[in-house]
């Protein structure tokens, strides 16, 4: 990262505020510093406290200068129309996730309106974290009058309790949520995972329509060299790097260390047979590897995904450029702009 | 209304006390009214009134929503026309009485004459207002955009004052308003004379329907004359602030207009492929690797080159929606202005009066003289602090502007009719 010239610190002190020079090393630009300071001030003025506002602002700026993510300091992150609560120990929702969730919701609403089936769509979200993906899907479904029934699963007890809080926090926007969404603690690597899910939490013989997941996907070496300081030091490693999985389990799949979750999720998808699978990935190379894993299942398990797509960072509201690529002789549509972000698999031709 | 209240108020009182006839006092030019209606307008009123009679007869037989709507539209014209006819008939009767030989009769008629004359002018005024086509955006909520004029920070400080003035005015009047954008310029630390911040651009949305008609007259250059906080030698500076009033789209209206921006015929329609959307943030790794807080969005409408950038909210989603809203409003206003320009060119042959355009100054706020002058209505108001607080004095200024706008609309309409008449006679002569 290039060094910031001293003059920019002087400008921040003089033109924005004395505390702005604290934020500058994290925010990097004057504009972004001014914005973050404004949001911190707004937050302080909105939440009353016995501590004087000036001291609280200074404290927050001081913590931010040490790299604490702004979302942990302000305790929320907007996600579409929702306000998602954020707490240490749970991954903060990303803007890319917001973009592809919107895109997925538009696909679901257009397909559900054409099929006009009255039974609700069943959505299973693995590694749900704050619960942002099922909550946003549910929120978007309010307008299109399609019915969803969502289940979010995470291994972290903190994540599950925060997801439940997020549900009640956003109940004003999604009044139907309390009956149509559940968050359950579960370990997707447990051998009895699929049978337990069916036995305990899903309605009898329910077909899963959509399986979404934003699993940990950063390799340990990338975690050391490629991640931002605030992510590395303050966000949970459990949600970022898949090295909590026992090595004998990851050896069983015979894939790279960072791809072990995809191998397991595709295995689960082979059992549950969801109509659509949406997996967030780290970049183009990983997207191609995941597509190859999905295609390999056709031979080993007979799971045939008729449509395979790769979505880039900004996919919602971006015009389709008609880009496509070919992996193992199958044509893969590529949507959006930016780096590869999502692998979309569908058994339906739509 | 007195042309110069305040300063001469004491003088006029003393004059009145001295028995000075009030007819000698100069009145504001806005008080003059259109007394004689041109025959073309009367002709149209007669046709519309006849149509209304026909429609109401039809409605009595069987109700039809479309007919009822049309009847409602022209009801005001018909009612005003009837009033006008009545007043006219009364006047002619009185005139005949005046010629009578009976002295007592003549006296009575003379007494009634004044009343009837005011009735006639009132109803003719009402008629011309009713005949003036309603502004197409009149029923809409609006966006008030405040942008400082070129020049130093003084204009930016005053822009903040103007913005606060409209915000307070909405609060006082009970309009629901919402700050869409409030962006200060680089030198955020500096403060103006009354704790103002240097404003780069601000947008206030007034959510009430019909607020476009209410605030339409505020659009234009607002000039300030005062001694800035930064001035050391006590000189008065003049700077300017531009205020644009744009029609905005009602957020969740159930009427047919809700789907209007999807309709290519609408002024608000924007082809999504014409708009370039940019996220202003550093490139590089995304996803779980980084944790971005930048949420700025910039939209560029390629055919017109209009750009809107929005970074107020932490949510990119909210920023994008606000940016689209402002872009739609700006484009709708631009299209409307282009059409009005064409219409103005058509009637310029008839109407010599100069029309105000975007560049003309419309109002002056003079701190030294405690005065607020509206240049179009030609009125001065004192008690500037009350104006800047959005108090009742600002309400009076806006009322004067409304009267002015209504009158200029009527004049434009009369000019249009005359232009059309000239064109038709030319066409006839050509044959």
Contacts between the chains, C-beta under 8 A, distances in Angstrom:
chain1	res1	chain2	res2	distance
A	14	B	189	6.4
A	15	B	186	5.3
A	15	B	187	5.1
A	15	B	188	6.0
A	15	B	189	5.7
A	16	B	188	5.2
A	16	B	189	6.4
A	17	B	188	7.2
A	17	B	189	6.3
A	27	B	293	7.7
A	28	B	282	7.2
A	30	B	186	7.2
A	31	B	296	7.7
A	31	B	311	7.5
A	32	B	293	7.1
A	32	B	294	5.7
A	34	B	184	7.9
A	34	B	188	6.2
A	35	B	293	7.5
A	35	B	294	7.7
A	35	B	295	7.9
A	35	B	296	7.8
A	35	B	311	6.0
A	36	B	293	6.1
A	39	B	314	5.6
A	69	B	291	5.1
A	70	B	293	5.0
A	71	B	291	7.3
A	71	B	293	7.8
A	74	B	314	8.0
A	77	B	314	7.5
A	78	B	313	7.1
A	78	B	314	5.4
A	78	B	315	3.1
A	78	B	316	7.9
A	78	B	317	6.7
A	78	B	318	6.8
A	79	B	315	7.8
A	80	B	315	7.8
A	80	B	317	5.1
A	81	B	317	6.6
A	91	B	288	7.0
A	92	B	291	5.8
A	94	B	286	7.4
A	94	B	287	6.1
A	94	B	288	6.8
A	94	B	291	7.4
A	94	B	292	7.7
A	95	B	292	6.3
A	95	B	295	7.6
A	95	B	316	5.8
A	96	B	286	5.4
A	96	B	287	5.6
A	98	B	316	7.3
A	98	B	317	6.9
A	214	B	288	7.9
A	216	B	288	7.6
A	217	B	287	7.9
A	217	B	288	6.8
A	218	B	288	6.0
A	218	B	289	6.6
A	222	B	289	7.4
A	226	B	285	5.9
A	226	B	289	5.5
A	227	B	285	7.9
A	227	B	288	7.8
A	227	B	289	4.9
A	227	B	290	7.1
A	228	B	289	6.6
A	228	B	290	4.4
A	228	B	291	6.1
A	230	B	291	5.7
A	231	B	288	7.2
A	231	B	289	6.6
A	231	B	290	6.3
A	231	B	291	5.2
A	235	B	291	7.0
A	239	B	288	7.5
A	240	B	288	5.4
A	280	B	287	6.8
A	281	B	287	8.0
A	282	B	287	6.0
A	282	B	288	7.3
A	282	B	289	7.3
A	283	B	285	7.8
A	283	B	287	7.7
A	313	B	286	5.2
A	313	B	287	7.9
A	314	B	279	7.1
A	317	B	277	7.1
A	317	B	320	7.7
A	318	B	277	7.7
A	319	B	272	7.5
A	319	B	273	6.3
A	338	B	286	6.6
A	339	B	285	7.7
A	339	B	286	6.1
A	339	B	287	7.9
A	341	B	286	7.0
A	341	B	287	6.3
